[in-house]
Amino acid sequence: QVQLVESGGGLVQPGGSLRLSCLVSGSSISRDYMSWYRQAPGKQRDLVATITSGGSTNYADSVKGRFTISRDNAKNTVVLQMNSPKPEDTDTYYCNTENREAGYNYWGQGVQVTVTS
């Protein structure tokens, strides 16, 4: 069974930095699309960043230039480096792995990020 476990969330001051990690077990991520989403209570889940199996990245306009997504296939891990976070980045962040060829899409349990001074 595929499981995704996020870590690294917590409190961070505006302008600081935070590093979220997602460890995947039960399957190799080497051919997967890996993404980070975020969601506030009562709102839809929004895409933050995606990294393809080839390493191409895509970001929401609101985080471009501040956040960086990366992957380590050997460690089955995807990371979201959050630099210069803003209070509006406060949300629950979710890791996602998708492989359309294999026909699966899995989510982590989410990790809370709170940006406050």
C-alpha positions as CSV (number, residue, x, y, z in Angstrom):
1,Q,0.0,0.0,0.0
2,V,1.3,3.4,-1.0
3,Q,1.6,5.9,1.9
4,L,2.8,9.5,1.9
5,V,4.0,11.1,5.1
6,E,4.6,14.8,5.2
7,S,6.9,16.5,7.8
8,G,8.5,19.8,8.5
9,G,5.4,22.0,9.1
10,G,5.0,24.4,12.0
11,L,5.3,28.0,12.8
12,V,7.4,30.3,10.8
13,Q,7.9,34.1,10.8
14,P,7.2,36.1,7.6
15,G,10.4,36.3,5.6
16,G,11.8,33.2,7.2
17,S,12.1,29.7,5.7
18,L,10.5,26.3,6.1
19,R,11.2,23.0,4.5
20,L,8.4,20.5,3.9
21,S,9.3,16.9,3.1
22,C,7.1,14.0,1.8
23,L,8.3,10.5,2.2
24,V,6.6,7.9,0.0
25,S,6.5,4.2,0.9
26,G,5.1,1.3,-0.9
27,S,6.0,2.4,-4.4
28,S,8.8,4.1,-6.3
29,I,8.1,7.7,-7.2
30,S,10.6,7.7,-10.1
31,R,7.9,7.8,-12.8
32,D,5.4,9.8,-10.8
33,Y,4.2,13.4,-11.0
34,M,4.8,14.8,-7.5
35,S,2.9,17.8,-6.2
36,W,2.2,19.9,-3.2
37,Y,-1.2,21.4,-2.6
38,R,-2.6,23.5,0.1
39,Q,-6.0,24.0,1.6
40,A,-7.6,26.3,4.2
41,P,-10.6,25.2,6.2
42,G,-13.8,25.4,4.1
43,K,-11.9,26.2,0.9
44,Q,-10.8,24.2,-2.1
45,R,-7.5,22.5,-2.3
46,D,-5.1,24.5,-4.6
47,L,-2.0,23.4,-6.4
48,V,1.2,25.0,-5.1
49,A,3.9,23.2,-7.1
50,T,4.5,20.2,-9.3
51,I,7.6,18.3,-10.4
52,T,7.5,15.8,-13.3
53,S,9.4,12.6,-13.5
54,G,11.9,14.4,-15.7
55,G,12.4,17.2,-13.2
56,S,10.3,19.9,-14.9
57,T,8.6,22.2,-12.4
58,N,5.5,24.3,-12.3
59,Y,4.4,26.8,-9.6
60,A,1.3,28.7,-8.6
61,D,1.8,32.4,-9.4
62,S,1.5,33.3,-5.7
63,V,4.6,31.3,-4.8
64,K,6.8,31.7,-7.8
65,G,10.3,32.9,-6.9
66,R,9.7,32.0,-3.2
67,F,9.0,28.3,-3.1
68,T,11.1,25.5,-4.7
69,I,10.0,21.9,-5.3
70,S,12.5,19.2,-5.7
71,R,12.7,15.4,-5.7
72,D,15.1,12.7,-4.7
73,N,14.0,9.5,-6.4
74,A,16.6,7.4,-4.5
75,K,15.1,8.5,-1.2
76,N,11.5,8.4,-2.5
77,T,11.1,12.0,-1.3
78,V,9.8,15.3,-2.5
79,V,10.6,18.5,-0.8
80,L,9.0,22.0,-0.8
81,Q,11.4,24.7,0.2
82,M,9.4,27.7,1.4
83,N,11.5,30.9,1.4
84,S,10.1,34.3,2.4
85,P,6.7,32.9,3.4
86,K,3.8,35.3,3.9
87,P,0.9,35.2,6.3
88,E,-1.3,34.2,3.4
89,D,0.7,31.1,2.9
90,T,-0.8,29.7,6.1
91,D,-2.6,26.5,5.2
92,T,-2.5,22.8,5.5
93,Y,-0.1,21.5,2.9
94,Y,-0.7,18.1,1.2
95,C,1.7,16.0,-0.8
96,N,0.4,14.1,-3.8
97,T,1.8,11.4,-6.1
98,E,0.2,10.6,-9.4
99,N,0.9,8.1,-12.1
100,R,-1.7,8.1,-14.8
101,E,-0.1,5.2,-16.6
102,A,-0.2,3.0,-13.6
103,G,-3.6,4.4,-12.6
104,Y,-3.0,5.8,-9.1
105,N,-3.2,9.0,-7.2
106,Y,-2.4,9.2,-3.5
107,W,-2.4,11.9,-0.9
108,G,-0.6,12.5,2.4
109,Q,-2.4,13.3,5.6
110,G,-1.4,17.0,5.4
111,V,0.9,19.2,7.5
112,Q,0.0,22.6,9.0
113,V,2.1,25.6,8.1
114,T,1.4,28.8,10.0
115,V,3.2,32.0,9.0
116,T,2.9,34.6,11.8
117,S,5.0,37.2,13.6
